Amino acid sequence: MADVFISYARSDKARVAPLVAAVEAQGWSVWWDPEIAPGQEFDDQIEVEIDAARAVLVVWTPVSVASRWVRGEAREAAERGKLVPVRFDDARLPMDVRAIHTTDLDGWGEDAASLPVQECIRALAAMIARNGGPAREGAKPSPAPVESARFTICVLPFANMSGDPEQEYFSDGITEDIITDLSKVSALAIVSRNSAFMYKDQHVDIPRIVRELKATHVLEGSVRKAGGRVRISAQLVDVASSNHIWAERYDRDSSDIFALQDEISEAIVKALKLRLLPEEKKAIERRGTDSAEAHNYYLMARQTYVAAQEWDARSSQAIVRLCARATDIDPGYAQAWALLAIGYWRLRSAEAISESALGVAAAERALALDPDLAEAHAIKALLLMMDGDADAAAAEVAIALELDPESYEVNRSAGRLSYQLDRHRDAVGFFEKTTALMETDIYSPSMLISSYSALGDVPSKMRAAKVTLERAERVLAHDPNNVVVTGDSAYALAALGEGERAKARMSRALVIDPDNFTMRYNFVCALSMHLMDKEAALDMLRPVCAVLKQSILDYAKGDPDLDLLRDDPRFMAMIADAQARVAAVDLAKPQPAAPLRTEA
């Protein structure tokens, strides 16, 4: 019996064969081209093989979509929780599987190292592991039997009872740490942070949580921090009976916060009568730092990062300062170094600093401390892209995706790289994931508008525009002078065809912050791509070109939002002048000594 069953239309065999080779190269056995008789014998054999396989890879093409065999095999796989679909030629998927994420393989060039194939391999690895198989070639069996998940816990955001809204970062941080700790227990399935935080500041409706998240248990609690003391109350509810099966209140010194979190995780495992394996206990107790003070500064920076928009220089500066303080206290805190790199990258994006060196140094310091820190590889990729090194950036993204394919930062970097390389089918997959992972993220749905527009997918573009506008409006409701978010809302309105409202918001934002050239660039994109107003776009672009840096020039060269302008002599002259200005500035800089070379 095979690890992977591949369902495809026989006429597609030639294009499926290289994909089979990429799957087999991972060390998995594949059932895909059997020599068996048709009829009932075939039906029986198919059912046996699908039942035995740990994953079913369905290859959708315009031909296979019309095949009753492939559609039937896909339904069987979906019912068994084994379906991993891929698509060629923008095939229109059957209605009953459209909700399942499908990887587009158009343009993969039969390159097993390409991003879409690596995404497929990661999905197969996760499915095979979930169904009891090895994730990769050479995978070693576990030293002890690992329990499959028996319970699904939703950790609701702990309420901030400190009487100080500024302490929200601490209660949210405690919640995230407990989610992370419990996710290391093999017998537990933990609802994702993003899904759990949708219920923040809402009345707890247990039937709704059961219905929407399929949870068997809910953990809820509160945090009160005052002076050097912290009080945490927590209770675990069995949703089937609505009974509290465990509850406790802890009063501790703030410096004991790590031990306290460990106690909560271990108490939950004990209350559920589960077995905590020795390696799981070690994993829970393993943290990025032993300093509660450094961790506190990191939590402040993390909250700022989650809540703010990337082009906001003030919030980016706060991230840098808070993480710098955390790394001063504990120079070995890899996660803080990685977040520091993100802060520097955001400052560079907002044109608040001109070089990537500080960000690259912080990312490399994080990787020196923890080579497997996916977020550090991801942010290093973004910094390398800014410096025009797409190949090095792609290598970092590939490593990051291998380490943590579910990470927000990792998928964001992969999406940005794919967008800049004009791989919009890949980009939408990554940006759809980041949009779902971070409910405050406005950038990702905004990028989806651009990618779906480039693909000609109008319904998806409109959906992304509505999400962007909804998230922007939530911010503007309490911060109406936030020009960055005003710009995002104007872009979404333009995509929705509301040109007058979009232009009104552009005008207001330009009065408030006329020198925000990143915002102006986004307005050029809206006017060009969505409002088709070439004259207004060129007028908006002229002052932007006077200050563009090389990284933005490189970005603009592949930006599909500017396609309307590319053949216009005025646009070409502006870009040429900007390129000459940047080149002159680079020549004026002191040049490093040329390295010695030995001729072969």
VOTOR-919824 format. One record per residue (C-alpha): y negated, x negated, z. Coordinates in pm, whole numbers, plus 50000, padded with zeros to 5 digits. Layout:
% residues N
yy	xx	zz
Y	X	Z
...
This chain:
% residues 600
yy	xx	zz
50000	50000	50000
49651	49874	49913
49336	49827	50117
49118	49976	49841
49205	50261	49603
48979	50259	49296
48922	50587	49114
48782	50565	48761
48812	50708	48411
49062	50522	48194
48807	50474	47914
48587	50282	48161
48858	50025	48236
48678	49731	48073
48366	49771	48285
48564	49842	48603
48782	49529	48574
48506	49280	48677
48427	49501	48977
48793	49497	49076
48788	49118	49056
48485	49106	49288
48665	49329	49539
48989	49129	49522
48789	48807	49574
48718	48934	49928
49090	48914	50004
49155	49290	49987
49446	49440	49797
49350	49693	49527
49535	49988	49368
49368	50072	49039
49583	50044	48725
49927	50181	48808
50218	50205	48565
50358	50542	48666
50449	50858	48481
50202	51147	48451
50250	51495	48590
50366	51584	48940
50498	51233	49003
50147	51102	48936
49994	51363	49170
50232	51269	49449
50176	50897	49406
49798	50939	49404
49807	51139	49726
50027	50877	49895
49803	50589	49785
49477	50760	49888
49629	50848	50223
49740	50487	50278
49422	50316	50155
49151	50218	50401
48872	50282	50148
48844	50471	49818
48598	50326	49567
48497	50593	49314
48329	50465	48996
48099	50737	48861
48005	50721	48492
47913	51001	48251
48281	51000	48152
48435	50996	48500
48200	51268	48626
48364	51500	48372
48717	51396	48479
48894	51648	48703
49119	51364	48822
48831	51147	48944
48647	51443	49097
48962	51549	49278
49025	51197	49409
48664	51178	49528
48702	51504	49720
49024	51381	49880
48855	51056	49983
48549	51234	50124
48768	51467	50331
48954	51167	50474
48631	50978	50549
48716	50697	50303
48474	50748	50013
48260	50457	49886
48093	50563	49557
47921	50351	49290
47748	50462	48970
47682	50340	48616
47447	50479	48349
47258	50699	48595
47553	50940	48591
47474	51283	48735
47691	51309	49046
47902	51613	49131
47716	51843	49368
47964	51808	49654
47917	51429	49684
47543	51395	49618
47466	51363	49990
47677	51044	50014
47486	50721	49950
47587	50583	49609
47523	50227	49491
47384	50193	49138
47547	49905	48946
47343	49921	48624
47222	49574	48539
47459	49389	48775
47562	49169	48483
47916	49132	48620
47768	48898	48882
47959	48930	49208
47664	48773	49393
47415	49037	49274
47247	49257	49537
47409	49588	49425
47760	49442	49428
47700	49284	49767
47584	49625	49893
47909	49775	49761
48115	49501	49928
47937	49562	50261
48006	49934	50238
48375	49866	50164
48396	49617	50453
48252	49871	50695
48489	50145	50570
48797	49919	50580
48712	49798	50929
48652	50157	51043
48998	50253	50918
49176	49967	51086
49176	49689	50827
49034	49335	50808
48671	49315	50691
48707	48996	50485
48956	48744	50352
49084	48523	50631
48976	48765	50902
49164	48685	51221
49330	48959	51422
49157	49043	51748
49303	48868	52052
49337	49205	52221
49379	49556	52083
49046	49724	52021
49009	50091	52098
48872	50316	51827
48566	50517	51922
48668	50803	52149
48323	50932	52246
47988	50960	52071
47686	50910	52296
47326	50997	52218
47090	50793	52438
46774	51002	52450
46441	50818	52492
46388	50762	52863
46077	50941	52990
45784	50729	53101
45708	50847	53456
45461	50569	53538
45153	50787	53488
45023	50528	53242
45070	50587	52866
45043	50212	52809
45377	50174	52989
45550	50367	52708
45658	50036	52553
45864	49962	52864
46054	50293	52880
46120	50279	52504
46235	49919	52539
46478	50010	52817
46619	50287	52597
46665	50053	52300
46831	49788	52518
47081	50041	52655
47157	50164	52300
47219	49803	52198
47440	49735	52500
47656	50046	52460
47700	49982	52088
47897	49670	52183
48170	49885	52343
48440	49949	52083
48554	50276	52239
48205	50426	52199
48014	50544	51895
47640	50537	51963
47386	50754	51783
47132	50531	51609
46798	50454	51766
46610	50634	51491
46815	50953	51523
46787	50954	51902
46410	50894	51898
46358	51206	51683
46400	51394	52013
46129	51196	52194
45891	51417	52396
46095	51727	52309
46280	51973	52529
46645	51869	52541
46845	52127	52346
47207	52020	52397
47358	52258	52136
47112	52122	51878
47209	51763	51955
47578	51851	51927
47517	52029	51597
47292	51766	51439
47436	51440	51578
47799	51534	51657
47755	51382	52003
48014	51431	52276
47782	51303	52552
47410	51267	52612
47249	51002	52831
46901	51092	52953
46676	50936	53211
46334	50825	53323
46155	50501	53405
45882	50447	53660
45721	50103	53673
45458	50011	53929
45353	49667	54042
45660	49450	54061
45903	49739	54108
46091	49960	53865
46280	50283	53926
46528	50409	53668
46705	50744	53696
46984	50824	53451
47250	51088	53400
47537	51129	53157
47610	51484	53036
47934	51606	52881
47800	51835	52609
48120	52043	52588
48089	52159	52948
47720	52076	53012
47839	51904	53331
47691	51581	53466
47978	51336	53486
47762	51053	53619
47412	51021	53765
47236	50742	53952
46893	50623	54060
46805	50255	54084
46510	50096	54265
46475	49728	54186
46239	49440	54146
46119	49409	53785
46280	49067	53762
46623	49235	53805
46586	49450	53492
46867	49279	53298
47121	49316	53580
47013	49678	53617
47076	49753	53249
47417	49586	53272
47503	49808	53570
47407	50124	53382
47622	50032	53081
47921	49942	53297
47882	50260	53505
47889	50475	53191
48204	50302	53066
48366	50356	53407
48259	50722	53422
48427	50783	53086
48743	50611	53213
48729	50353	52938
48841	49992	52926
48564	49731	52891
48717	49431	52717
48621	49084	52846
48446	48993	52521
48252	49323	52532
48135	49252	52885
48017	48908	52775
47842	49057	52473
47656	49308	52691
47544	49035	52930
47437	48803	52647
47063	48840	52590
46801	48651	52398
46631	48539	52716
46689	48519	53091
46318	48566	53160
46216	48921	53246
45853	48821	53194
45915	48688	52841
46119	48999	52762
45833	49219	52882
45588	49052	52641
45844	49086	52363
45880	49460	52434
45500	49497	52411
45500	49318	52076
45795	49523	51951
45619	49850	52038
45306	49732	51856
45518	49640	51556
45693	49979	51547
45376	50184	51593
45131	50001	51364
45103	49971	50987
45163	49635	50823
44816	49591	50671
44647	49636	51011
44518	49289	51100
44432	49383	51461
44783	49498	51548
44931	49197	51367
44714	48965	51574
44837	49143	51888
45199	49084	51782
45126	48714	51730
44957	48673	52068
45221	48864	52262
45510	48678	52097
45331	48345	52142
45311	48423	52513
45681	48515	52523
45781	48190	52350
45554	47988	52579
45745	48130	52876
46085	48085	52711
46082	47849	52409
46448	47939	52346
46381	48311	52283
46494	48345	51919
46407	48715	51880
46050	48649	51995
46015	48366	51741
46139	48599	51465
45890	48871	51563
45617	48605	51578
45702	48520	51215
45669	48889	51127
45324	48893	51289
45213	48593	51083
45354	48753	50767
45158	49070	50836
44839	48867	50888
44901	48697	50555
44962	49035	50390
44631	49162	50528
44459	48847	50395
44366	48754	50753
44524	48409	50708
44570	48218	50384
44892	48020	50439
45255	48102	50517
45326	47777	50703
45293	47921	51056
45522	48213	50972
45783	47994	50804
45780	47755	51102
45835	48045	51344
46121	48186	51134
46285	47843	51110
46250	47796	51486
46427	48130	51538
46708	48025	51303
46744	47687	51472
46804	47876	51797
47022	48148	51644
47143	48091	51284
47297	48440	51280
46972	48624	51359
46945	48850	51054
46580	48944	51113
46477	48578	51102
46644	48532	50761
46477	48855	50643
46123	48759	50741
46170	48408	50605
46258	48573	50272
45931	48769	50271
45731	48455	50345
45911	48265	50069
45835	48547	49825
45467	48516	49912
45490	48150	49817
45648	48239	49483
46000	48111	49560
46206	48413	49453
46537	48222	49437
46510	48094	49794
46399	48439	49908
46703	48600	49741
46934	48354	49919
46783	48444	50257
46809	48816	50183
47176	48781	50090
47249	48604	50420
47055	48866	50616
47240	49156	50450
47572	48991	50527
47476	48950	50893
47328	49295	50955
47325	49545	50667
47189	49820	50894
46878	49631	51011
46538	49778	50927
46379	49437	50869
46670	49321	50652
46667	49626	50425
46289	49609	50401
46304	49250	50277
46580	49338	50031
46375	49631	49903
46063	49423	49857
46253	49151	49671
46423	49404	49445
46089	49571	49369
45922	49244	49273
46216	49154	49050
46186	49493	48876
46524	49609	49010
46408	49955	49106
46752	50113	49141
46834	49853	49405
46490	49893	49563
46524	50268	49616
46854	50222	49802
46699	49978	50047
46372	50170	50090
46556	50498	50143
46742	50330	50429
46427	50183	50589
46251	50518	50557
46534	50673	50758
46558	50389	51010
46191	50380	51114
46015	50714	51156
45670	50550	51179
45716	50355	50855
45470	50468	50586
45512	50163	50364
45874	50236	50264
45830	50595	50140
45514	50478	49962
45719	50210	49783
45975	50479	49695
45698	50665	49512
45642	50358	49293
46010	50284	49230
46104	50641	49152
45801	50662	48920
45921	50348	48739
46266	50508	48703
46120	50834	48575
46278	51031	48861
46005	51289	48920
46180	51507	49185
46257	51201	49400
45903	51070	49352
45761	51400	49474
45994	51403	49773
45891	51050	49870
45523	51140	49827
45561	51435	50064
45725	51213	50328
45447	50953	50289
45174	51213	50321
45337	51379	50621
45366	51049	50809
45013	50944	50714
44868	51275	50831
45032	51233	51172
44849	50902	51217
44518	51029	51081
44526	51328	51318
44444	51095	51608
44295	50801	51416
44089	50948	51129
43908	50619	51055
44229	50425	50991
44150	50317	50634
44492	50161	50578
44669	50492	50639
44391	50679	50457
44478	50465	50156
44847	50553	50189
44761	50922	50206
44541	50892	49895
44827	50726	49705
45065	51007	49807
44815	51276	49710
44771	51113	49370
45149	51112	49320
45157	51481	49412
44896	51553	49145
44613	51631	49389
44362	51406	49217
44043	51545	49369
44170	51515	49726
44301	51165	49653
43965	51047	49512
43776	51202	49803
43986	51001	50049
43938	50685	49846
43560	50731	49854
43557	50787	50230
43777	50483	50297
43558	50260	50077
43246	50365	50271
43416	50278	50602
43569	49947	50487
43432	49837	50147
43573	49483	50178
43935	49584	50233
44071	49451	49906
44436	49528	49984
44336	49892	50015
44139	49869	49690
44446	49730	49512
44649	50030	49629
44377	50260	49497
44399	50086	49158
44772	50164	49158
44711	50531	49238
44444	50570	48972
44653	50392	48710
45005	50522	48767
44954	50872	48903
44608	50989	48795
44613	50806	48459
44241	50728	48500
44214	50391	48327
43835	50359	48355
43829	50431	48728
44124	50195	48784
43951	49908	48600
43627	49969	48792
43821	49960	49118
44009	49645	49013
43706	49434	48917
43595	49336	49273
43960	49292	49375
44020	49030	49105
43732	48826	49243
43928	48756	49564
44294	48784	49461
44523	48509	49588
44822	48371	49398
45076	48578	49592
44904	48905	49495
44858	48786	49136
45233	48720	49115
45299	49062	49263
45061	49233	49019
45237	49077	48718
45549	49282	48786
45394	49590	48945
45488	49895	48734
45194	50084	48882
44966	49876	48659
45150	49932	48331
44876	50162	48198
44627	49874	48216
44829	49582	48082
44732	49606	47717
44364	49660	47786
44154	49349	47698
43939	49403	48009
44245	49392	48235
44381	49081	48066
44041	48909	48099
44017	48995	48469
44365	48861	48543
44299	48544	48338
43973	48480	48526
44148	48534	48859
44428	48297	48760
44176	48029	48657
43986	48070	48986
44306	48035	49193
44412	47728	48991
44072	47564	49044
44095	47623	49420
44445	47473	49429
44328	47163	49237
44045	47113	49483
44285	47098	49777
44407	46755	49898
44742	46688	49734
45038	46535	49922
45163	46198	49807
45423	46221	49535
45775	46148	49659
45943	45833	49535
46207	45899	49271
46499	45693	49157
46572	45720	48789
46933	45786	48703
